[in-house]
C-alpha cells in the first residue's frame, strides 16, 4: 500500500480512506478484471442453456489460470488469495454469486433448475473455485475442463 500511495502521490492515510484496506483494494482490482472476462466468456461460448454456461465457465477458468496477474497472486499469497476470493473478507464471492444468478436467469428456464436459483448460483461459484484453487487446497493441478464437466452435469437441459 505504501508503494502504491507513493506512486500515485498521496499519503497512505488518504489511500486507506479511498479504498479501505489491502483486501478491499485487491477485491476491487480482481473484480474489475474478472467481470469483463466472465462477460466475454459467456458471449463467446457456443450453444444455449446449460451447455453454453458450462462452456463459458470453463473458458473463464482457463483465462484466469493463464493470466499472470491471477496466477502470480495465487502463488505469492495463497492464504490471502483464498480469503479474498472465497470468503466474506472480500465482496468478490458475493459479486460472482450475483453474476451467476444473472446468468441463470438469462440462459435457463427457472422451472427446469435443479434447485433454487440463489443456491444454484452459489454452488456454481463454489464449483469454479474448487477447480481453480485445487492446487492451493489439495496440491493437485487446477483443471478448467473439470469446471465445464461439473457445470454441465448440474445444468443438464
C-alpha positions in Angstrom: 0.0 0.0 0.0 2.9 2.3 0.7 4.4 1.8 -2.8 1.0 2.5 -4.4 0.4 5.6 -2.3 3.9 6.9 -3.3 3.3 6.1 -7.0 0.0 8.0 -7.2 1.3 10.8 -5.0 -1.0 10.5 -1.9 -0.4 9.6 1.7 -1.1 6.1 3.0 -3.9 7.5 5.1 -5.5 9.0 2.1 -5.2 5.7 0.1 -6.7 3.8 3.0 -9.6 6.3 3.2 -10.2 5.8 -0.6 -10.0 2.1 -0.7 -10.2 0.7 2.8 -7.5 -1.9 3.4 -5.4 -4.1 1.1 -8.0 -6.8 0.9 -10.7 -4.3 -0.3 -8.3 -2.9 -2.9 -7.5 -6.4 -4.1 -11.2 -7.3 -4.3 -11.9 -4.2 -6.5 -8.9 -4.9 -8.8 -9.8 -8.6 -9.1 -13.5 -7.9 -9.8 -12.6 -5.2 -12.4 -10.6 -7.9 -14.3 -12.9 -10.9 -13.6 -16.3 -9.3 -14.5 -15.4 -8.4 -18.2 -13.6 -11.8 -18.5 -16.7 -13.6 -17.5 -18.9 -11.5 -19.7 -16.6 -12.1 -22.7 -16.5 -15.9 -22.0 -20.4 -16.0 -21.9 -20.6 -14.0 -25.1 -18.1 -16.3 -26.9 -19.5 -19.6 -25.7 -21.4 -21.6 -28.3 -24.7 -23.2 -27.7 -27.6 -22.4 -25.4 -28.7 -23.1 -21.8 -26.6 -25.2 -19.5 -24.2 -26.2 -22.3 -23.4 -22.5 -23.0 -22.9 -21.8 -19.3 -20.7 -24.8 -18.9 -18.5 -23.8 -21.8 -18.4 -20.2 -20.6 -17.3 -21.1 -17.1 -14.7 -23.5 -18.4 -13.3 -20.8 -20.7 -13.5 -18.2 -17.9 -11.5 -20.5 -15.6 -8.9 -21.2 -18.4 -8.5 -17.5 -18.9 -8.0 -16.7 -15.3 -5.4 -19.5 -14.8 -3.5 -18.3 -17.9 -3.2 -14.7 -16.8 -0.1 -13.6 -15.0 -1.8 -11.3 -12.5 -4.0 -14.1 -11.2 -1.5 -17.0 -11.2 1.2 -14.8 -9.6 -1.3 -13.6 -6.9 -2.3 -17.2 -6.1 1.3 -18.4 -6.0 2.7 -15.5 -3.9 -0.1 -15.1 -1.4 -2.2 -18.2 -1.3 -3.8 -17.6 2.1 -4.8 -14.0 1.3 -6.0 -15.1 -2.1 -8.3 -17.7 -0.7 -9.6 -15.3 2.0 -10.3 -12.5 -0.5 -11.6 -14.8 -3.3 -13.7 -17.3 -1.3 -14.9 -15.7 2.0 -16.8 -12.7 3.3 -13.4 -11.0 3.8 -13.9 -9.6 0.3 -17.1 -9.0 -1.7 -15.8 -10.9 -4.7 -17.6 -14.2 -3.9 -20.9 -12.3 -3.4 -20.4 -10.4 -6.7 -19.6 -13.7 -8.5 -22.8 -15.3 -7.0 -24.9 -12.4 -8.2 -23.3 -12.7 -11.7 -24.0 -16.4 -11.7 -27.7 -15.8 -10.8 -28.0 -13.3 -13.6 -26.5 -15.9 -16.0 -29.0 -18.5 -14.8 -31.9 -16.0 -15.2 -30.7 -15.0 -18.7 -30.0 -18.5 -20.1 -32.1 -21.1 -18.3 -35.8 -21.8 -17.6 -36.3 -21.3 -13.9 -38.7 -24.2 -13.8 -36.0 -26.5 -15.0 -33.4 -25.6 -12.5 -32.4 -28.5 -10.2 -32.6 -26.2 -7.1 -33.5 -22.6 -6.2 -31.6 -20.1 -8.4 -29.7 -18.3 -5.5 -28.5 -21.7 -4.1 -27.5 -22.9 -7.6 -25.7 -19.7 -8.3 -23.7 -20.1 -5.1 -23.0 -23.8 -5.9 -21.7 -22.8 -9.4 -19.3 -20.3 -7.8 -18.1 -22.9 -5.5 -17.6 -25.4 -8.4 -15.5 -22.8 -10.2 -13.5 -22.1 -7.0 -13.0 -25.8 -6.3 -11.3 -26.4 -9.6 -9.5 -23.1 -9.9 -7.8 -23.3 -6.5 -7.4 -27.0 -6.2 -3.6 -26.6 -6.3 -3.7 -24.4 -3.2 -6.3 -26.6 -1.4 -5.1 -30.2 -2.3 -1.8 -29.7 -4.2 -3.3 -31.1 -7.4 -3.1 -29.2 -10.6 -6.0 -26.9 -11.4 -8.2 -28.2 -14.3 -10.6 -25.9 -16.0 -12.1 -28.8 -18.0 -13.5 -30.1 -14.8 -15.3 -26.8 -14.3 -17.1 -27.4 -17.6 -17.8 -31.0 -16.8 -19.3 -30.3 -13.3 -21.4 -27.3 -14.6 -22.7 -29.4 -17.5 -23.7 -32.1 -15.1 -25.5 -29.6 -12.8 -27.3 -27.8 -15.7 -28.4 -30.6 -18.0 -31.3 -29.2 -20.0 
